[in-house]
Amino acid sequence: VQTPNCIRQTVFDAVALDYKSVTVIVDATAAATPEIHN
């Protein structure tokens, strides 16, 4: 799953919904280049 698309938006949604903790498992995400991923 591309980090700058689905993952980032999901984290933004969780924060907007006032989730107390949001964890992203980095090994399960990727992007076209390491620079974009970071």
PDB file with SEQRES, HELIX, SHEET and CRYST1 records, atoms N, CA, C and O in Angstrom:
SEQRES   1 A   38  VAL GLN THR PRO ASN CYS ILE ARG GLN THR VAL PHE ASP          
SEQRES   2 A   38  ALA VAL ALA LEU ASP TYR LYS SER VAL THR VAL ILE VAL          
SEQRES   3 A   38  ASP ALA THR ALA ALA ALA THR PRO GLU ILE HIS ASN              
HELIX    1 AA1 THR A    3  ILE A    7  3                                   5    
HELIX    2 AA2 ARG A    8  ALA A   16  1                                   9    
HELIX    3 AA3 VAL A   26  ALA A   28  5                                   3    
HELIX    4 AA4 PRO A   34  HIS A   37  1                                   4    
CRYST1    1.000    1.000    1.000  90.00  90.00  90.00 P 1           1          
ATOM      1  N   VAL A   1       0.862  -1.176   0.000  1.00  0.00           N  
ATOM      2  CA  VAL A   1       0.000   0.000   0.000  1.00  0.00           C  
ATOM      3  C   VAL A   1       0.898   1.225   0.000  1.00  0.00           C  
ATOM      4  O   VAL A   1       1.840   1.312   0.787  1.00  0.00           O  
ATOM      5  N   GLN A   2       0.611   2.150  -0.864  1.00  0.00           N  
ATOM      6  CA  GLN A   2       1.450   3.334  -0.981  1.00  0.00           C  
ATOM      7  C   GLN A   2       1.278   4.277   0.207  1.00  0.00           C  
ATOM      8  O   GLN A   2       0.167   4.700   0.526  1.00  0.00           O  
ATOM      9  N   THR A   3       2.381   4.592   0.847  1.00  0.00           N  
ATOM     10  CA  THR A   3       2.367   5.467   2.022  1.00  0.00           C  
ATOM     11  C   THR A   3       1.740   6.832   1.748  1.00  0.00           C  
ATOM     12  O   THR A   3       0.895   7.266   2.531  1.00  0.00           O  
ATOM     13  N   PRO A   4       2.114   7.534   0.669  1.00  0.00           N  
ATOM     14  CA  PRO A   4       1.595   8.888   0.518  1.00  0.00           C  
ATOM     15  C   PRO A   4       0.115   8.953   0.138  1.00  0.00           C  
ATOM     16  O   PRO A   4      -0.461  10.041   0.093  1.00  0.00           O  
ATOM     17  N   ASN A   5      -0.492   7.832  -0.129  1.00  0.00           N  
ATOM     18  CA  ASN A   5      -1.899   7.854  -0.538  1.00  0.00           C  
ATOM     19  C   ASN A   5      -2.787   7.303   0.567  1.00  0.00           C  
ATOM     20  O   ASN A   5      -3.228   8.047   1.443  1.00  0.00           O  
ATOM     21  N   CYS A   6      -3.041   6.040   0.528  1.00  0.00           N  
ATOM     22  CA  CYS A   6      -4.006   5.412   1.446  1.00  0.00           C  
ATOM     23  C   CYS A   6      -3.589   5.500   2.906  1.00  0.00           C  
ATOM     24  O   CYS A   6      -4.410   5.831   3.762  1.00  0.00           O  
ATOM     25  N   ILE A   7      -2.351   5.216   3.200  1.00  0.00           N  
ATOM     26  CA  ILE A   7      -1.913   5.168   4.597  1.00  0.00           C  
ATOM     27  C   ILE A   7      -2.011   6.549   5.238  1.00  0.00           C  
ATOM     28  O   ILE A   7      -2.562   6.695   6.329  1.00  0.00           O  
ATOM     29  N   ARG A   8      -1.483   7.543   4.568  1.00  0.00           N  
ATOM     30  CA  ARG A   8      -1.508   8.899   5.133  1.00  0.00           C  
ATOM     31  C   ARG A   8      -2.943   9.366   5.366  1.00  0.00           C  
ATOM     32  O   ARG A   8      -3.246   9.934   6.415  1.00  0.00           O  
ATOM     33  N   GLN A   9      -3.816   9.136   4.408  1.00  0.00           N  
ATOM     34  CA  GLN A   9      -5.201   9.578   4.562  1.00  0.00           C  
ATOM     35  C   GLN A   9      -5.899   8.837   5.695  1.00  0.00           C  
ATOM     36  O   GLN A   9      -6.697   9.425   6.425  1.00  0.00           O  
ATOM     37  N   THR A  10      -5.602   7.551   5.845  1.00  0.00           N  
ATOM     38  CA  THR A  10      -6.198   6.780   6.936  1.00  0.00           C  
ATOM     39  C   THR A  10      -5.753   7.322   8.291  1.00  0.00           C  
ATOM     40  O   THR A  10      -6.559   7.415   9.217  1.00  0.00           O  
ATOM     41  N   VAL A  11      -4.479   7.681   8.411  1.00  0.00           N  
ATOM     42  CA  VAL A  11      -3.981   8.267   9.663  1.00  0.00           C  
ATOM     43  C   VAL A  11      -4.652   9.619   9.914  1.00  0.00           C  
ATOM     44  O   VAL A  11      -5.061   9.902  11.041  1.00  0.00           O  
ATOM     45  N   PHE A  12      -4.770  10.450   8.888  1.00  0.00           N  
ATOM     46  CA  PHE A  12      -5.451  11.743   9.047  1.00  0.00           C  
ATOM     47  C   PHE A  12      -6.889  11.542   9.511  1.00  0.00           C  
ATOM     48  O   PHE A  12      -7.364  12.259  10.392  1.00  0.00           O  
ATOM     49  N   ASP A  13      -7.584  10.568   8.919  1.00  0.00           N  
ATOM     50  CA  ASP A  13      -8.967  10.286   9.314  1.00  0.00           C  
ATOM     51  C   ASP A  13      -9.042   9.845  10.770  1.00  0.00           C  
ATOM     52  O   ASP A  13      -9.927  10.280  11.507  1.00  0.00           O  
ATOM     53  N   ALA A  14      -8.127   8.991  11.184  1.00  0.00           N  
ATOM     54  CA  ALA A  14      -8.131   8.510  12.568  1.00  0.00           C  
ATOM     55  C   ALA A  14      -7.915   9.660  13.544  1.00  0.00           C  
ATOM     56  O   ALA A  14      -8.581   9.731  14.577  1.00  0.00           O  
ATOM     57  N   VAL A  15      -6.998  10.553  13.226  1.00  0.00           N  
ATOM     58  CA  VAL A  15      -6.746  11.712  14.086  1.00  0.00           C  
ATOM     59  C   VAL A  15      -7.976  12.625  14.110  1.00  0.00           C  
ATOM     60  O   VAL A  15      -8.357  13.128  15.167  1.00  0.00           O  
ATOM     61  N   ALA A  16      -8.588  12.834  12.959  1.00  0.00           N  
ATOM     62  CA  ALA A  16      -9.783  13.680  12.894  1.00  0.00           C  
ATOM     63  C   ALA A  16     -10.933  13.086  13.701  1.00  0.00           C  
ATOM     64  O   ALA A  16     -11.769  13.818  14.231  1.00  0.00           O  
ATOM     65  N   LEU A  17     -10.972  11.757  13.792  1.00  0.00           N  
ATOM     66  CA  LEU A  17     -12.016  11.083  14.562  1.00  0.00           C  
ATOM     67  C   LEU A  17     -11.638  10.929  16.032  1.00  0.00           C  
ATOM     68  O   LEU A  17     -12.330  10.252  16.792  1.00  0.00           O  
ATOM     69  N   ASP A  18     -10.520  11.570  16.428  1.00  0.00           N  
ATOM     70  CA  ASP A  18     -10.074  11.623  17.817  1.00  0.00           C  
ATOM     71  C   ASP A  18      -9.627  10.277  18.385  1.00  0.00           C  
ATOM     72  O   ASP A  18      -9.785  10.015  19.577  1.00  0.00           O  
ATOM     73  N   TYR A  19      -9.069   9.427  17.523  1.00  0.00           N  
ATOM     74  CA  TYR A  19      -8.459   8.201  18.038  1.00  0.00           C  
ATOM     75  C   TYR A  19      -7.281   8.600  18.914  1.00  0.00           C  
ATOM     76  O   TYR A  19      -6.526   9.505  18.557  1.00  0.00           O  
ATOM     77  N   LYS A  20      -7.116   7.954  20.035  1.00  0.00           N  
ATOM     78  CA  LYS A  20      -6.064   8.314  20.986  1.00  0.00           C  
ATOM     79  C   LYS A  20      -4.689   7.829  20.539  1.00  0.00           C  
ATOM     80  O   LYS A  20      -3.674   8.438  20.874  1.00  0.00           O  
ATOM     81  N   SER A  21      -4.657   6.738  19.787  1.00  0.00           N  
ATOM     82  CA  SER A  21      -3.385   6.177  19.353  1.00  0.00           C  
ATOM     83  C   SER A  21      -3.528   5.652  17.930  1.00  0.00           C  
ATOM     84  O   SER A  21      -4.485   4.946  17.609  1.00  0.00           O  
ATOM     85  N   VAL A  22      -2.567   6.005  17.083  1.00  0.00           N  
ATOM     86  CA  VAL A  22      -2.555   5.526  15.705  1.00  0.00           C  
ATOM     87  C   VAL A  22      -1.175   4.940  15.450  1.00  0.00           C  
ATOM     88  O   VAL A  22      -0.162   5.612  15.645  1.00  0.00           O  
ATOM     89  N   THR A  23      -1.139   3.694  15.017  1.00  0.00           N  
ATOM     90  CA  THR A  23       0.128   3.021  14.755  1.00  0.00           C  
ATOM     91  C   THR A  23       0.205   2.625  13.288  1.00  0.00           C  
ATOM     92  O   THR A  23      -0.729   2.030  12.751  1.00  0.00           O  
ATOM     93  N   VAL A  24       1.314   2.954  12.644  1.00  0.00           N  
ATOM     94  CA  VAL A  24       1.552   2.539  11.265  1.00  0.00           C  
ATOM     95  C   VAL A  24       2.709   1.551  11.285  1.00  0.00           C  
ATOM     96  O   VAL A  24       3.801   1.867  11.758  1.00  0.00           O  
ATOM     97  N   ILE A  25       2.463   0.369  10.773  1.00  0.00           N  
ATOM     98  CA  ILE A  25       3.509  -0.650  10.698  1.00  0.00           C  
ATOM     99  C   ILE A  25       4.276  -0.410   9.400  1.00  0.00           C  
ATOM    100  O   ILE A  25       3.800  -0.736   8.312  1.00  0.00           O  
ATOM    101  N   VAL A  26       5.448   0.155   9.530  1.00  0.00           N  
ATOM    102  CA  VAL A  26       6.221   0.618   8.383  1.00  0.00           C  
ATOM    103  C   VAL A  26       6.574  -0.520   7.430  1.00  0.00           C  
ATOM    104  O   VAL A  26       6.615  -0.311   6.217  1.00  0.00           O  
ATOM    105  N   ASP A  27       6.824  -1.701   7.946  1.00  0.00           N  
ATOM    106  CA  ASP A  27       7.176  -2.832   7.085  1.00  0.00           C  
ATOM    107  C   ASP A  27       6.036  -3.247   6.165  1.00  0.00           C  
ATOM    108  O   ASP A  27       6.255  -4.001   5.217  1.00  0.00           O  
ATOM    109  N   ALA A  28       4.831  -2.773   6.425  1.00  0.00           N  
ATOM    110  CA  ALA A  28       3.676  -3.140   5.604  1.00  0.00           C  
ATOM    111  C   ALA A  28       3.291  -2.029   4.628  1.00  0.00           C  
ATOM    112  O   ALA A  28       2.236  -2.093   3.998  1.00  0.00           O  
ATOM    113  N   THR A  29       4.140  -1.016   4.504  1.00  0.00           N  
ATOM    114  CA  THR A  29       3.854   0.099   3.604  1.00  0.00           C  
ATOM    115  C   THR A  29       5.028   0.312   2.662  1.00  0.00           C  
ATOM    116  O   THR A  29       6.135  -0.164   2.916  1.00  0.00           O  
ATOM    117  N   ALA A  30       4.779   1.030   1.573  1.00  0.00           N  
ATOM    118  CA  ALA A  30       5.836   1.289   0.600  1.00  0.00           C  
ATOM    119  C   ALA A  30       5.448   2.484  -0.253  1.00  0.00           C  
ATOM    120  O   ALA A  30       4.345   3.021  -0.143  1.00  0.00           O  
ATOM    121  N   ALA A  31       6.381   2.886  -1.104  1.00  0.00           N  
ATOM    122  CA  ALA A  31       6.135   3.948  -2.074  1.00  0.00           C  
ATOM    123  C   ALA A  31       7.058   3.707  -3.260  1.00  0.00           C  
ATOM    124  O   ALA A  31       7.888   2.797  -3.240  1.00  0.00           O  
ATOM    125  N   ALA A  32       6.909   4.516  -4.274  1.00  0.00           N  
ATOM    126  CA  ALA A  32       7.703   4.342  -5.487  1.00  0.00           C  
ATOM    127  C   ALA A  32       9.200   4.524  -5.228  1.00  0.00           C  
ATOM    128  O   ALA A  32      10.029   3.863  -5.854  1.00  0.00           O  
ATOM    129  N   THR A  33       9.542   5.428  -4.297  1.00  0.00           N  
ATOM    130  CA  THR A  33      10.944   5.657  -3.947  1.00  0.00           C  
ATOM    131  C   THR A  33      11.062   5.800  -2.432  1.00  0.00           C  
ATOM    132  O   THR A  33      10.077   6.125  -1.768  1.00  0.00           O  
ATOM    133  N   PRO A  34      12.245   5.563  -1.876  1.00  0.00           N  
ATOM    134  CA  PRO A  34      12.433   5.744  -0.435  1.00  0.00           C  
ATOM    135  C   PRO A  34      12.169   7.185   0.019  1.00  0.00           C  
ATOM    136  O   PRO A  34      11.681   7.404   1.127  1.00  0.00           O  
ATOM    137  N   GLU A  35      12.486   8.157  -0.824  1.00  0.00           N  
ATOM    138  CA  GLU A  35      12.270   9.555  -0.460  1.00  0.00           C  
ATOM    139  C   GLU A  35      10.779   9.844  -0.267  1.00  0.00           C  
ATOM    140  O   GLU A  35      10.395  10.539   0.674  1.00  0.00           O  
ATOM    141  N   ILE A  36       9.959   9.320  -1.141  1.00  0.00           N  
ATOM    142  CA  ILE A  36       8.513   9.517  -1.014  1.00  0.00           C  
ATOM    143  C   ILE A  36       8.000   8.788   0.219  1.00  0.00           C  
ATOM    144  O   ILE A  36       7.153   9.309   0.944  1.00  0.00           O  
ATOM    145  N   HIS A  37       8.503   7.606   0.452  1.00  0.00           N  
ATOM    146  CA  HIS A  37       8.059   6.797   1.589  1.00  0.00           C  
ATOM    147  C   HIS A  37       8.341   7.494   2.913  1.00  0.00           C  
ATOM    148  O   HIS A  37       7.516   7.460   3.826  1.00  0.00           O  
ATOM    149  N   ASN A  38       9.509   8.128   3.015  1.00  0.00           N  
ATOM    150  CA  ASN A  38       9.884   8.793   4.265  1.00  0.00           C  
ATOM    151  C   ASN A  38       9.146  10.093   4.416  1.00  0.00           C  
ATOM    152  O   ASN A  38       9.331  10.796   5.409  1.00  0.00           O  
TER     153      ASN A  38                                                      
END                                                                             
